[in-house]
């Protein structure tokens, strides 16, 4: 088979797997879990819709909606991917994909499509709900909607490789759970729910090195009214730095994640799957 034919075959297999998996997830109770915690956050923000931020005309609810969307994308892109890879390693899914010619390539491509869908669909649903409950949290022009889409996609692809690396390198769900604390800590110092200018200067520098900050400011630039820019550092949305830094995170992740995934696939064996099954039966995780 020619290289073009092989690529087409792998892509077709990935699309078929992604379509089946997304249909299953969208029609099962899994879909409820996508929106349950963001919905709770949205209800909390609804009751804060009259509280202004730092004397501005922007409410806590308005500022919190982009942060809630960013948190959902980051959690799905990092912890969702890492958890799924660890599950597939332990239940034998990766071993079965490895046994099929070019099965790993198709499976990983399908997972990218699946996680893109399972991340963006809840975000879209949450934004629709937020637009009903809180005023001033939706784009007011076609350019604003376009910015919202490309920022969300760029932010997702800046975080997906991080999740793939964690899933490939970590051996225990306990370690992954501990890693989630660091992730939420990173979000806490990234100003996705409040202005970064409210933090000490050294934490502002740390926050600006993380993709979480740039995803948050990108979504705020697309969703909030123009006067909200006064709350940002330098009173600017800094779109070009956002593109550069999120793109750099995506590029670095794509440099290291494929190698880590290949090593994980090479080491996968029936004895490892059996050992994982025994561990789960004895410990429950």
N, C-alpha and C positions, 0 to 999 in steps of 0.2 A: 504494500500500500504506500502511495506517495505521502510526503510530509503534509501536503494540503489535505489529502483525504483523511489522514490520521487525525489531524487537528479538527477537521469537521466532525469526524466520528466521536472524538472525545467531547467536543462541545455539545453535540446532539445528546450524548448519554448524560452529560451534566445537566442540560436543560430538562430532560425527562425526569431525572431524579429530583431536581429542584421543584419542578411542577407538582410532582406527586407529594413530596414532603410538605410543601407549602399548603396544598389542598388539605392534607391531613391535619396540619396544625391549625389552620384557619377554621376548621369545622369541628375541633375538639375543645376540651376544657383548657388546653394549653393557652389558647388565645385569651382566656380570662386573666391568666397570670401576667400577660404582657401589659395589661392596662390597670390592674388592681391597685398597685402601689402608686403609680403616677396619678390615678384618679383620686386617691386619698390626698396626695399632695395638692392636687388641683382644688379640692374642696377646702383645704386649709387656706390656700391662697385667695380663694373667693371671699373669705371673711376678713382678709387683709386688704381688700380692694380700695379702702378709703384711707389707708395709712401711707403718708408720703415718705419718700426716701431723702434724707439729708436736706430737707427744706425745698426740694424740687417739686415739680408738678407730676412727677412719675410715682406711681403707687408701688407698694411692695408686691402687690399681685402682678402688676405689669412687668416688674423687674424679675419676678420669680418664674414666670411662664417660660421664657427662653432658657433659664437655668434648669427647669424641670425637663424640658426637651433635651437639653445638652446632657443632663445626667442619664436620661434614658438611653441616648445614643452611646454614651461612653460605657455604661454598664453592659449593654448588649454587645458592643464591639469588643470589649475586653473580657469581662467575666463570662458572658454568654458563650463566646467562642472557646475560651479556655476550658470551661466546664464541659462543653460538648465534645471537644477533642479527648479529654480525659475519660469521658464516658465511653466514647467509641473505641478507645484503646483498651479499656477494661472489658467491654462486652463482646469484643471480637469483630466489630464492624470494620476496623482498619485492616485486620488480618484477612477478612474476606475480600475487601477491596484490593488488597495487595496480591491476592491469588489470581485476580483477573488481569489479563494483559491491558496495561495502561489504565487499570481501574483506579489507582491512587490519584492520577492526574484528574480523571473525571470526577472522583469523589470530592477532592479538595475544591475543584471549580464549582461543583454543585453547592458545597457548603458556603462558599463566598456568596453565591446567589441567594441561598436560603437565609443567611444572616443579614444580607442587605434588605431582603423583604421583611423579615421578622423584626428588623430595627426601624425601618422607615414607615411601615404600615401603622404601628402603634403611635409613632410620632405624629403622623398625619391625623389619626383619629383624635389624639389628645389636643392638637391644635384646633380642630373643629370644635371640640367641646369647650376649649378655653375661649374661643371667639364668641361663644354664646354667653358665657358667664362673666367675662371680664372685657371691658372696653379697651381699645387701643393696643391689642396684642396680635394683630394680623397685618400683613403687608398692605399698603394702600395703592400699589401700582404693580404693573406686570413685571417691572424691573425688580421690585421688592420680592415678589414671589420667586422669580428666577434666582435671586441671590439666596433666598432661603433654601432652595433645592440644592444649589451647588455647594453651599456651605455645609449643609447636612451630609451630603455625599462625601465631600472632602474630609470632613471630620470623622466620618465612619471609616473611611479607608486609611486615616491616620491612626486609628485605634484597633482595627481588625488584626493587623500584623502583631501588635503587642499581645493580644489575646492568643494568637496562634503560637507565639513564642512561649508564653506561660503554659499553655496546654501541652506543648511539646517537651518542656523542660521539667515541669513539676510532676512528681510521682504520687503525691497524696492529696486527697480532697481537703485535708486539714490545712496543709500548706497553702492551698488555693484560697481557703477561707481567710487565713491570716493575710494573704496578699490583698484581699478585697478591702481590708481595713486601710492599707496604704493607699489604695485607689480612692477611697472616699476621703481620706486625709488630703490627697492631692486636689480633689474637687473642692474641699473646704478652704484651701488657701489659694484657689484660682479665681475667686470672685464671681462664680457663676450665679450665685444667688444675691450678691450685694456688690457694691463698687469695690474694686481692688484697692482704690485709693484710701479705703478705711483701714487697711492693714499697715503694719510697720513697713518701713522702706525695704528692709532686707527680704521680707516675705513677698513684697511686690516683685522683686527681681526673681525670686524662686518661682512664683506663680507664672510669670511671663515666659519661663523656660518650658512650661508644660503645655501639651496640646489642649488640655481641659480649658485653660483660660482663653485660648484663641478660638476654640469652638463656641464658647459662651459669648464672646464679644461679637463673633460673626453672626450668630443667631439674633443677638440683640439689635445689631445694625439692620437686620432684615425685618424684624417684627415691631420694634418700638418706634414711637414718634421721634422726629428729628431732635427735639429738645432734650431727649434722654442722653445724647452724646455729651452733655455737660457733666455727667457723672463719671465719664471714663477718664483714664489717665491721658493727660495732654488734650482733653476735650476733643478726641478724634477716634473714629472707628478703626483706623489703621488697617485698612483692608489688605494692602499689599504685604505688610509684614505678616498678617494672618495667613495669606496664601503661601508665602515663602516658608513659614515655620510649620504649618500643618503639612505642606508638601514635603518638607524635609523629614518630618516624623514618618510620613507614609513611605518615603524612599528608603530611609534607614531600616524600617521594619521589613520592607520587601527584600532588602539585601540579606537579612539574617533569618527571617522566618522560613523561607523555603528550605534552607540547609538544615535547620532544626527539625522541620517536618520530615525531610528525607531520612535523617538519622533515626528519628522515632519509628518511621515505617520499616527501616532495615532491621531494627532491633526487635520488632514485633514478632512474637512466636506463639505457638499454641501453649507452651508451658507458662508463658507470662499471663496469658488470658486465664488459664486454669488457676494460677496463683492469685490473680485478682479476684476471681470468682470465690475462691476459698476465703480470701480476706473479707470480702463483702458479706459472705455468709456468717463469718465469726464475729466481725466487728459492727456490721451494719452500714459500712461506708467503704 
